[in-house]
């Protein structure tokens, strides 16, 4: 499995730049690390990857429209098993 640093170094090789010891070595490696993270997020969001699923459950109450679901975050979404992609 590739690490964040190995992905950044692979990108630097493709750009004919020297590898870095840390993603936060300088502004350039930090920028490349940021771009790697952005690409990862976009790829994760394009498909309903089963490996990224976590089942969270909560109880509902009649008349309540808004809930705070513990364990969720701003990138969480509802999985609809009957939804055809």
N, C-alpha and C positions, 0 to 999 in steps of 0.2 A: 504494500500500500504506500502510495506517495505521501510525503509530508508536505506541509505548506512551504518549507524551505526548499525542498527538492523541486517542487513545481515552479517556484520563483527562479531557482537556478537553471532549470530547463528552459524557461522563458528567456533568461539572460543569454544562454548559449545560442538560442535561435536568433537573438538580436545581435549576436557576435560581441557580447559584453562579457567581462570576467565575472565568475561566480562570486557570491557573497557568503560570509560566514554566518550572517544573521539577517533575517528579513528587515530588521530595524537598524541596519548598519548605517544607511544614509537615506536621503530623501528619495533617491531613485529606486532603491530596493523596497522601500516602504510603499512607493507608488505601485510598483509591480505586484507587491503583496496584496494591495488593495484591489487591483484589477483581477487578480486570481480569485479573491473572495467574491467579487461581484459576479464573475463568470460562474462560480460554484452556486451561488444563490439563484441566479437566473436559470441554470440547468435544473436545480432542485425544484423550482417553481413551475417548470414547463410540463412536468409529468407527476402523476400520483405514485411515487415510488413506495413500494410496500416496505422496504427496509427503513424508511424514514418515519413510518407510522408509530404513534404511541397512542394507546387507547386510554382516554380519560372519560370518566363518567361523573354525572352529577344529577341530582334530583331536581325536578321542576315543580313549580307551584302554580296553580291556576291564578291567572291575573298578573303574573310577573312576566315582564317582557325583556328584562335585562338581567344577565347573570355574570358573575365573575367566576371564571373557571380556573381553579388552582392548577398550575402546571402548564398553562398555555402561555403563548407570547404573541407578539404582533404578527408573526408569520404563520401562526396556527390557522388551520382551516378545517371545516367539517368534511368528513369523508362520506360520500353517498354511494353505497354499494350497488345501487341500481342504476347509477348514472353511467351512460355510455360516452366514452371520450372520443 
